[in-house]
Amino acid sequence: MTIDEQGLRRQVEEFLAAHDPATTERLEFLRARYDAGLAWVHFPEGHGGLGLPQAWQPAVDALFEAVGAPDNGRKTNGIGLGMAAPTILRFGTEEQKQRLLRPLWTGEEVWCQLFSEPGAGSDLAALGTRAVREDGDGDWIVNGQKVWTSGAHNARFAILVARTNPDLPKHQGITYFLADMTDPGVEVRPLRQITGEAEFNEVFLTDVRIPDSMRLGEVGQGWAVANATLSNERVAIGGSAVRENGMIGVVAQTWRDRPELRTPELHDRLLRLWVEAEVSRLTGQRVRQKLAQGQPGAEGAALKVTFARIAQQLSGLELEMLGEDGLRYSDWTLVRPDHVDFTGRDAGYRYLRAKGNSIEGGTSEILRNIMAERVLGLPSEPRVDKDVPWKDLAK
């Protein structure tokens, strides 16, 4: 049966009539919403969706928010919702989808990302974490170290890339896994940042056992699966569906509330950044629609580069506008937060935390190379290690 937008609204209203958010237990409500296909409406039926356009999702979310429906922990589980879920949907087996997607969406199981390593950040394909199959057809035994892992201290599962064949060139010998962070051999240590917090972690993997049933995609095809994940990551970081969301909203509200801080020069800069943020938002909507149709592309790189630049410029503008007030810093205590809170902290925090925006999710320098080669069609940089077996590369 084909559903139009009005039909979708009626379906939400019928669901709410049967599941009153005021009297239904939180987890029971979220599980029922998933089962009704109202979790992410663009996902297929049976996996939390109805196979509808992704552009309709904000309207559905607004209807639930208007009646005080419980939240599924979007801030805490951003990696799971924005990166792991679409990758599992595209590459996972039916058993993996049935086991993992529902508790991921309800927030019962938080996810993290085990990609970057001390020697493989911008050059992710150089990763050295090894996964060796026991007895040729048993479990995979994983050893290595990952770094800059957001939320690993709260995570139940992780998306993991590891090297399964060191005899092949670096892009070809990688396999993608879904790892249980509670398994023996997984050690998580905090990494303190310039903000004082430790939202990031380093993760040590020592003889961690992963069943082959938790491999995502074919053996040796991990680079292709990882690229799909990274495309989703860049869109998740760089794209907002709501006007004046995030940093631009905070700075614009300060401008409205504090007329004594205004100058013509600051006004000009703020207007220019507001327009750029709005263009980025609209571009993000188009890119998300392509992703929903299974068409990840290099456009996400441009979106993420733009986001990082605008966020850093806006945080600097906010400090200038606030003057002495911008020098205050509320708290530099070492804490391990469950999410990044750009809008709920002070200007000093936003200024420091924005410095990481051009590093996390792919450095701006690497993303500009991707844009140049895959979008503009410019010649690629010389890569002398492209066809060399990974084991023969300088470490």
C-alpha positions in Angstrom: 0.0 0.0 0.0 1.4 3.4 -1.0 1.5 6.0 1.8 1.5 9.7 1.2 2.6 12.4 3.7 -1.0 12.8 5.1 -1.3 9.0 5.4 2.0 9.0 7.3 0.7 11.6 9.7 -2.4 9.6 10.3 -0.3 6.6 11.0 1.7 8.5 13.6 -1.5 9.8 15.2 -2.9 6.3 15.4 0.3 5.0 16.9 0.2 7.7 19.6 -3.4 7.0 20.4 -2.5 3.4 21.1 0.8 4.2 22.9 0.4 7.2 25.1 3.9 8.6 25.8 2.7 9.7 29.3 1.8 6.2 30.4 3.9 3.9 28.3 7.3 2.8 29.6 10.1 4.4 27.7 11.7 1.3 26.2 8.4 -0.3 25.5 7.4 2.9 23.6 10.6 3.0 21.5 10.4 -0.7 20.6 6.8 -0.3 19.5 7.7 2.8 17.4 10.5 0.8 15.7 8.2 -2.2 15.0 5.6 0.2 13.6 8.1 1.5 11.0 8.2 5.0 12.5 11.9 4.9 13.7 13.6 5.8 10.4 10.8 5.9 7.8 13.2 5.5 4.8 14.5 2.1 6.1 12.7 -1.0 4.7 9.7 -2.5 6.4 10.7 -4.9 9.1 13.8 -2.9 10.0 12.2 0.2 11.6 11.0 1.9 8.4 8.3 2.0 5.8 10.4 2.5 2.6 9.4 6.1 2.4 11.5 9.2 1.4 14.0 10.2 4.0 12.9 13.8 3.6 9.7 12.9 5.5 11.6 11.9 8.7 11.9 15.4 10.3 8.1 15.8 10.1 7.6 12.4 11.9 10.1 13.3 14.5 8.4 16.7 15.1 5.0 14.9 15.7 6.6 12.7 18.3 8.5 15.6 20.0 5.3 17.7 20.1 3.6 15.2 22.4 6.7 14.6 24.6 7.6 11.2 23.3 10.8 9.7 24.7 14.0 10.3 22.8 16.1 7.3 21.6 19.5 8.9 22.7 20.5 10.5 19.4 23.2 12.5 21.0 24.7 9.5 22.9 24.5 7.1 20.0 25.3 9.3 17.0 27.9 6.8 15.6 25.4 4.0 15.8 22.5 5.9 14.3 24.5 7.9 11.7 27.2 5.4 10.7 26.7 1.8 11.9 23.0 1.5 11.1 23.1 2.5 7.4 26.2 0.3 6.9 24.6 -2.7 8.5 21.5 -2.1 6.4 23.5 -2.0 3.2 26.0 -4.8 3.8 24.6 -6.9 6.7 23.0 -10.3 6.5 19.4 -10.6 7.5 20.4 -12.2 10.8 22.7 -9.2 11.6 19.9 -6.7 10.7 17.4 -8.5 12.9 19.7 -8.8 15.8 21.4 -5.4 15.8 19.2 -2.6 14.3 16.3 -2.6 16.8 18.4 -2.2 20.0 20.7 0.2 18.2 17.8 2.5 17.3 16.1 2.3 20.8 19.5 3.2 22.4 19.7 -0.1 24.3 23.1 -0.7 22.6 25.5 2.2 22.0 28.1 1.9 19.2 31.5 3.3 18.7 34.0 3.3 15.7 37.3 1.4 15.8 39.0 2.8 12.6 41.9 5.2 13.3 45.2 4.0 14.7 48.4 5.7 16.0 50.0 5.0 12.6 46.9 5.1 10.4 44.8 8.2 10.8 44.6 10.3 7.6 46.0 7.2 5.8 43.5 4.8 7.2 44.3 2.1 4.7 47.7 1.7 6.4 46.0 0.2 9.5 47.9 -2.5 11.2 45.4 -4.1 13.6 45.4 -7.8 12.6 42.6 -10.3 12.4 43.6 -13.9 12.0 41.1 -16.7 11.4 41.5 -19.5 13.9 42.0 -22.9 12.3 41.2 -21.4 8.9 37.4 -21.5 9.4 36.8 -20.6 13.1 36.6 -17.3 15.0 38.7 -14.3 14.1 41.4 -13.4 16.7 42.1 -9.6 16.7 45.1 -7.8 18.1 46.0 -4.1 17.8 45.3 -0.6 19.0 42.7 2.0 17.9 42.7 5.7 18.8 40.4 8.8 18.9 37.4 6.5 19.6 34.5 8.6 20.7 32.2 7.1 23.3 34.1 3.8 23.6 33.7 4.0 27.4 29.9 3.7 26.9 29.7 1.4 23.9 28.4 -2.1 23.7 29.4 -2.6 20.1 31.9 -1.2 17.6 32.4 -1.1 13.9 35.9 -2.3 13.3 38.3 -2.6 10.4 41.3 -4.9 10.6 43.9 -6.4 8.3 43.2 -10.0 7.3 45.8 -10.4 4.6 49.2 -8.5 4.9 50.4 -10.0 1.6 48.1 -7.7 -0.4 48.4 -4.0 -1.0 47.0 -2.0 1.9 43.5 -1.2 0.4 42.9 -4.9 -0.5 43.7 -6.9 2.7 41.1 -5.3 5.0 37.9 -6.8 6.5 35.1 -5.1 8.3 33.8 -6.6 11.6 31.2 -5.8 14.3 32.9 -6.2 17.7 31.4 -6.6 21.1 33.1 -4.1 23.4 32.3 -6.2 26.5 34.4 -9.2 25.2 37.6 -10.2 27.0 40.7 -8.5 25.7 39.0 -5.1 25.0 40.6 -2.3 27.1 39.4 1.3 26.9 41.6 4.2 28.2 40.6 7.9 28.2 42.4 10.5 26.1 42.1 14.0 27.6 41.5 16.8 25.2 42.2 20.6 25.1 38.7 21.1 26.5 39.6 19.2 29.6 37.2 16.4 28.8 38.0 12.9 27.6 35.2 12.1 25.1 37.8 10.3 23.0 39.6 7.1 24.0 42.3 4.7 22.9 41.3 1.1 22.7 43.6 -1.9 23.0 42.6 -5.2 21.5 44.4 -8.3 22.8 43.3 -11.7 21.5 39.8 -10.5 21.1 37.6 -13.3 19.6 35.0 -12.3 16.9 32.7 -14.9 15.4 32.7 -15.0 11.6 28.9 -14.3 11.9 29.9 -10.8 13.0 31.9 -10.0 9.8 30.2 -7.4 7.7 30.7 -7.9 3.9 33.1 -10.3 2.3 36.6 -11.1 3.5 39.0 -8.5 2.0 36.3 -6.1 1.0 36.5 -4.0 4.2 37.8 -0.9 2.4 34.7 -0.7 0.3 32.4 -1.2 3.3 34.5 1.3 5.3 34.1 4.0 2.6 30.4 3.7 2.8 30.6 4.2 6.5 32.9 7.2 6.1 30.5 8.8 3.6 27.7 8.5 6.1 30.0 9.9 8.8 30.9 13.0 6.9 27.2 13.7 6.1 26.3 13.0 9.8 29.0 15.5 11.0 28.6 18.1 8.3 24.8 18.2 7.6 22.0 19.5 9.8 18.3 19.2 8.7 17.2 22.2 10.8 17.9 25.9 10.1 20.1 27.6 12.7 21.0 24.3 14.3 24.3 24.0 16.2 26.9 26.7 16.2 25.2 29.2 13.9 22.1 29.1 16.1 24.0 29.9 19.3 25.9 32.8 17.7 22.8 34.2 16.0 20.9 34.1 19.3 23.7 35.9 21.1 23.5 38.6 18.4 19.8 39.0 18.9 20.0 39.0 22.7 23.0 41.3 23.1 22.5 44.4 20.9 25.3 46.2 22.9 27.9 43.8 21.3 27.0 44.6 17.7 29.4 46.3 15.3 29.0 46.7 11.5 32.1 44.5 10.9 30.7 41.7 13.1 27.3 42.0 11.4 28.9 41.6 8.0 30.8 38.5 9.0 27.8 36.9 10.8 25.6 37.4 7.8 28.1 35.8 5.5 28.5 32.8 7.8 24.7 32.5 8.2 24.3 32.3 4.4 27.1 29.7 4.1 25.5 27.7 6.9 22.2 27.7 5.2 23.7 26.7 1.8 25.5 23.9 3.6 22.2 22.7 5.3 20.4 22.6 2.0 23.2 20.8 0.3 23.2 18.3 3.1 19.6 17.5 2.5 20.3 16.6 -1.1 23.3 14.4 -0.1 21.3 12.6 2.6 18.6 11.8 0.0 21.3 10.2 -2.2 22.6 8.2 0.8 19.1 7.0 1.5 19.0 5.6 -2.0 22.2 3.8 -1.5 24.3 6.3 -3.4 27.1 7.5 -1.1 29.5 9.8 -2.9 32.3 12.2 -2.4 29.9 15.1 -1.9 30.0 14.3 1.8 33.6 15.3 1.9 32.7 18.8 0.7 29.9 19.0 3.3 32.2 18.0 6.1 35.0 20.4 5.1 32.5 23.3 4.9 31.1 22.4 8.3 34.5 22.4 10.0 35.5 25.8 8.5 32.2 27.5 9.4 32.2 26.1 12.9 35.7 27.3 13.6 35.0 30.7 12.1 31.7 31.0 14.1 33.4 30.0 17.4 36.1 32.7 16.8 33.4 35.3 15.9 31.5 34.5 19.1 34.6 35.0 21.3 35.3 38.4 19.6 31.7 39.4 20.1 31.6 38.5 23.8 34.9 40.3 24.6 36.0 39.6 28.2 33.0 37.4 28.8 34.4 35.1 26.1 37.4 34.4 28.2 35.4 32.6 30.9 35.7 28.8 31.0 33.2 27.1 33.2 34.9 23.8 34.0 38.1 22.1 33.0 37.6 19.0 35.1 38.5 15.7 33.6 35.1 14.1 32.8 34.1 11.4 30.3 30.9 12.7 28.7 28.4 10.6 26.7 28.2 13.1 23.9 29.6 16.4 22.6 27.5 19.4 23.8 28.3 22.4 21.6 25.2 24.4 22.4 25.0 23.7 26.2 28.5 24.9 27.1 30.2 28.3 27.1 31.9 30.1 24.3 35.4 29.1 25.4 34.5 25.4 25.2 33.0 25.8 21.8 36.1 27.7 20.5 38.5 24.9 21.8 36.3 22.0 20.7 35.8 23.4 17.2 39.5 23.0 16.6 38.9 19.2 16.3 36.2 19.6 13.6 38.8 19.8 10.8 40.5 16.6 12.1 37.7 14.2 13.2 35.8 12.3 10.5 38.7 12.8 8.0 41.1 15.8 8.0 40.2 18.7 5.8 43.4 18.2 3.9 42.6 14.6 3.0 39.0 15.5 2.2 40.1 18.2 -0.2 42.1 15.6 -2.1 39.0 13.4 -2.3 37.0 16.4 -3.6 39.7 17.2 -6.2 40.0 13.7 -7.5 36.4 12.3 -7.3 34.3 15.4 -7.8 36.5 17.7 -9.9 38.3 14.9 -11.8 41.8 16.4 -11.2 44.8 14.2 -11.5 45.6 12.2 -8.3 48.7 12.7 -6.3 51.5 10.1 -6.9 51.1 7.1 -4.6 54.2 5.0 -4.7 52.8 2.5 -2.1 49.5 1.7 -4.0 50.5 -1.7 -5.4 53.0 -2.7 -2.7 52.1 -5.5 -0.3 51.2 -4.0 3.1 53.9 -6.2 4.8 56.6 -4.5 2.7 55.6 -0.9 3.5 57.8 1.2 5.8 56.2 1.1 9.3 
